[in-house]
Amino acid sequence: MFYDEIKHYNWTDTTKCIASKSAKDVEIALGKEHLSIDDFMALISPAAVPYLEPMAQLSHQYTMERFGKTMSMYIPLYISNACTNFCVYCGFNHDNPITRTTLSMTQIEEECKAIRRLGPFENLLIVTGEHPLIAGVDYLEKALQVARPYFNNLSIEVMPLKTEDYHRLTLSGLNGVVCFQETYNEANYKKYHPKGMKSLYDWRLNGYDRMGQAGVHKIGMGVLIGLEDWRTDIVMMARHLRYLRKNYWKTKYSVNFPRMRPSEGHFQPNVVMSDKELAQVTFAFRIFDHDVDISYSTRENPSFRANMMKLGVTSMSAGSKTEPGGYVSTPEALEQFEVSDNRSPEQVADEIRKLGYEVVWKDWDKVFD
C-alpha cells in the first residue's frame, strides 16, 4: 500500500530539495525524455520560472503526440450533499447549517435527462458527500444503474470504499473513480479533517490501491491547492502516480489541480497559486508523464482554460452545477463551491473548435464493460 511507501519521503526534506534546484537542474530535466522525481522537482521549482516558454513548447509537443488535437468533455452530477465529515474548507461540512439534499432515483433520472438536453455528454461524474448510511454502496449502485442507459462512461467522486465495493460497482457500469487526497502532509492533515472517516489519512491514501486492486478502468487524482505548500504536495502526488503506474499498469490515470474556491465554510486558503504557477505545474506534469490525462474543471475561468487547451490539458468539464439536483430537481440547494466558468457546454465546445481542436464527447462504450 502507498501509505507504507510514502513513509520513505519526508515532507520537510522534500520542500528543501525543491527549493535547492538550480537553473542547471532545470536545463538537465528539459533535456531528458523520461524524468525522475528529482527532475520533476526541478521543473516545479522557482528555478524553472524563467523556462516556462520551453516547458510550454515541450508540454504541447508531448500532448500532440499522445492525444492529438482533441479535448474530452465531461459533466458532474451531484446527487447528495449529506456528509459525516467536518472538513474545514468544504461547503458540505457536517456542521454547516444547510439543507441536506439526497436525490431519489426518479430525480437522478430527471437530472440525467436534463444533462442530455444540455449537450451530447457521454462522460458523467457522479458526486456525493461522504455519508455511508445515506449515500452508501447500495445507493451508489442504484444511481449507476439509473444513469447507465443515458451515458457510456460513468465515474464517481464519493467516499473511499473497500476493494470489493469498487469491484461491485464496476459490475453496474462504473468505469472511473476520482478521489482527491487534498494534502499529502500527514502531520497537518487532521487539522483540515478533524472528524469523520475522511480524518483517517491512511484509509484515504490507500484507497487508490483498492481501486487498482478492484480493476477500476481509470483513477483520477488531485490535491487541493490552498491547504499546504503546493510544490511539495504536487511532488508527493507525482510519487504516488508513479507508484500506481508500476503496480496497476492496466489502469489509466488523470490528475487535477483544483484551486480553492469560495464555499459556505468561508475557509481562507493558506497558500495561493497564481495562473502562471498553475501553468508551470501543468507543463511539468505533462513532461513528467506523457500519457496522463490532465483535467481542468469549471473552477478555472474561461480565458485561462482557453489558453491552456493547447498546452497540456486534455479534458474539461462544462455547464457544471455543484449542488445536488442543480440541473432540474433542486436548483436552490447549496453549491459545494462556486464555479468560475458559467458558459454553456455548447459555448465551451464552440471555443474549442475555433481553436482548431476536436471536441470528444465519447471515449468509452458500454460494449467494453
N, C-alpha and C positions, 0 to 999 in steps of 0.2 A: 504494500500500500504506500501511496506517496507520502503519507504522514511520517513513515519511517525514513523515507528518502530525504525529506526537507530538513530533518534534524541535522543533516550534514552541512547545512548552509546557515551561517549566522547573519541575521538581519543587519547588524551594525557593520560587520566586516564587508558585506555586500555593498552597503551605502558608501563606505570609504573607497572601495575598489572602483566603483563607478566614478566617483569624484576625482580619482587619481589618473583617469585616462587622459592621454595627450593627443595632439593633432596627428602625431605619427601613428598612434594606435588606430585612429580613425582611418587613416590612409591605408594601413595594412588590412583592416577589415574590408574596406571597399575594393581591395584588390583580390579578394577571395570569392570563389563561387559558393562555397559552403562554410558557414560561420560557426564558430564555437560560441559558448555562452560568454566567454571573455570578449570576443569580437562584438557580440551583441551589446554588451555593456558600453563599449566604446561608441557605438552608433546612437545610443540614447543618452550619452553623457553630455555635459555642457560643452565639451571639446568638439562635438560634432556639429554645433550650431552653424559655423561658417561653411559647412559642407552640405547644407540642405539641398542645394541645387543638384550636385551629382548624386545624392541619395535619391532625390525625386526621379531623376532620369533612370537610375538603376531599378527603382521600385516599379516604374512604368514598364520597363523592359521585361522584368520577370512576370508582371501581371499580364502583359500581352502574350507572352509565351505560354502561360498556363491557362488563362481564362479568355483571351481574345477580347474583342470589343463588346463585352456583354455586361449587363447589370441585372442580378437576380433580385426579384421583388418579393417581399413578404409583408404580412399584416398581423398584428397581435389581436387576440380576443381575450379580454379579461372576463372571467366568469365568476370570481368570488374575491371579495376583499376581507373575508374573515381571516383572522390571524392570531396565533397564540404567542408570537414573538414581540419583543419590545425594542426593536431596532430604533436607535435614537434619531435616525435621519429619514425614516420612511413614513409616508402618509398612512400606511396601513397598520402602524404601531398599535398594539393591543389596547394601550391606554388612551389613544386619541378618541375623543367623544364624537364619533362619526356614525352614521347609519351603515350598518353592515349589510351587504347585499350578496346573496349567492343565487345564481340563476338556476331555474328549473331546466329540465331537459327540453321542454317546449320553448322556453326563452332562448336557450342556446341555439336551437334550430332556427328561430327567427333571426338571431344575430348572424348566423351563417348565411341565411338568405339575403340579409341586408348587405353583408360584405360582398357577396357575389354581384349584387347590383352596383357596387362601387367600382368594380373592375374585375378583370379576369384572373384574380388571385388564385393560385393553387398551393401556395406555401402559407400555412396558418400556424401561428404560435399561440397556444392556449396558456393563459397565465392565471394563477391563483395566488392568494395569500397562503401562508403556511398554517393550515388548521387540519390536523389528521381526522378529527371527528366529522367536520363539515365538508371538507374538500379532500377526503382521503382517496385511497386507491379505487374503491368501488365507484365513487363519484367520478373520478377521472376516467375510469374505464368506460362508463356510460357516456360521458361527454365526447370521448374519442369516437365511440360508435355512432353517435348522433352526427358528428362533424364529418365523418369519413365519406359519406356519399357526395359531399359538396367540395371536398378538397383532396388532391392527390398526395400532398405532403403535410404531415401533421407533426408538430413539435410541441413540447411542453416546457414551461418555466414554473416549477412548483417546488414544494419541499423535497429535500433529498430522500430517496426511497431505498428500500432493500433491493438487492440484486434480483431476487425472484419477482419482486413487484415491477421492476423495469421490464423484465422479460415478459411478464404477464401483459403489460400494456402494449408491447410490440405485437402481440397477437391480436390486438384490437386496432391496429393501424398506426401505432407510434413509430415515427422514423427518427426523430431527433430529440435531444434534451439540452436545454440551456440552463446553466447554473453559474451564478456569479459568486466567487469566493469572497467578494467585497474587499478584503485585505488579507495578505499572507502574513501580516505581523501578528504572530500568536500572542505576544506579550500585551498588545493593546486591543486584540480582537474583542475581548469580553467587554471592554469599555463602550463599544458601539452596539454590542449584542448582549445585554446584561442578563436577560432571562428568555426562556423558551428553547425549543430544540435548536434554533439557529445559534445559540450561545455555545453549542458543542463544536468547537473548532475542528477536531479530528473527524467527527462524523460527517461534517460538510465537506472537508477536504478529501476524504476517502470516497465520497460519493461518485467522483469521476471514475475511480477504479471499478465501482459497482456497475456503472453504466457500461464500461468496456466489457466487463465480465458477462453482462446480460446481452451483449451483441447489439447494442444501440448503434444505428447506422451513422449518426452524426452527433457530435458533442460540441456544445458551444460554451466558451469560457469567457470570463471577464473579471476585472477588478473595478471597484467604484472609485473613480478619481475624485478626491476631496477628503479622504479619510487620513491616509498616511503618505509618506514620500512616494510619489507616483513612480519615480525611476526604479526604486527598489522593488516596489510591488510588481512592476512590469517585468523585471528580470526574474523574479520568482515565478511569474506566470509562464515565462519562456522556458524556464527549467521544467515546470510542470508539463507543458506541452511536449517538450522533447521526451520526457519520461513516458507520457501516454502514447506517443507515436511508436516508441520502442516496444511497449508492452501490449498495445491494442492496435496493431498496424492495419487491421482491416477497416478501422473506423475513420471517418472523415472528421475534420475539426474546423471550428470557426472561433474567432476572437473578436471581442468588442471592448471598447474603452469608454464606457459611459461616464460623462462628466456630471457631477451632482447638479440637479435642477431643483428649483423651489418645490416644497411639498408642505403638507399640513403640519409636519413636525417642526418646521422652521429651523432646522439644523443648519448652522453656518459651516461651510467647508473649512477644513484646517489648511488645505493647500488648494491652489487654483492652477489649472493647466490652461495655458493660452492656446489659441488656434495654431500658432506656429509650433508649439510643443506637441500638440496632438498630431500635426502633420509629421513631425520628426518621428514620433512613436510608430505611426502608420508605415512610413518608409522603412524604418528599421525592422519592423516585424515582417514586412514583405521580403526584404533582403535576407532575413534570418530563416524564414520558412516560405519557400516559393509557392507552396500548394495550399496554404491555409486560407480559408475564406475570411476576409476582413469585413466586418459589418458595421454600418453606421445607422443609428435609429433616428427617429424624428426629434430626439433630444437636441440634435445639431441643427443650426439654421440653414436655410436654403442655399445661400451663396457659398457657404463653406462646403456643404455637401456637393455642390456642383463642381467646385474647384478640385475636390478630392476624387471625383469619379474616375478620372483618367490617371490617377497616381497611386493606386493600390487598393482602393475599396472595391469590393466585388458583390456586395449585397446591401440593400437598403429597405427600410420599411416606408410606408406611405399611407396617408389617411388614417393614422393611428388614433385610437381612443384608449386612454389608460384608466378608465373607470369601468367597473362591471356593467355590461349591458349598454355600453356607450353608443352603439350604432343604432339601436332602436328601442331596447327594452326599458332601461332606467338611465337615461342620459343625465339625470340630476345627481347621480352618485358621485362620490369623491374620486378625483383622479389620484393615482399613485404619485405622479409628478407632472409638471407642466411640459408640454411639447413646444418645440421651437419652430418646427416646420408644419404649418397648418394647411398646406396645399392639398388639393385632391389627388388621388392616385393618378388620374389622367394628366393633371398638370405636371406632376413629377415625371411621368412617363414621356410626355412631350419634350421636356427639357433634356432628358437622357437621349432621346432620338435626335434632337437638334445638335447635340454634341457628337453625333456620329456613332452612337452605341445602340446595340440591340437590347430591348427590354425582354428579360426572361421571366415569364410568369410561372412557368412549369419546368422543373428539373428533376422530377421523380414521378413515377407512375405506379398505380396500385398493383400492376402486374408483378412488380419487383418484391412485394411483401410476401 
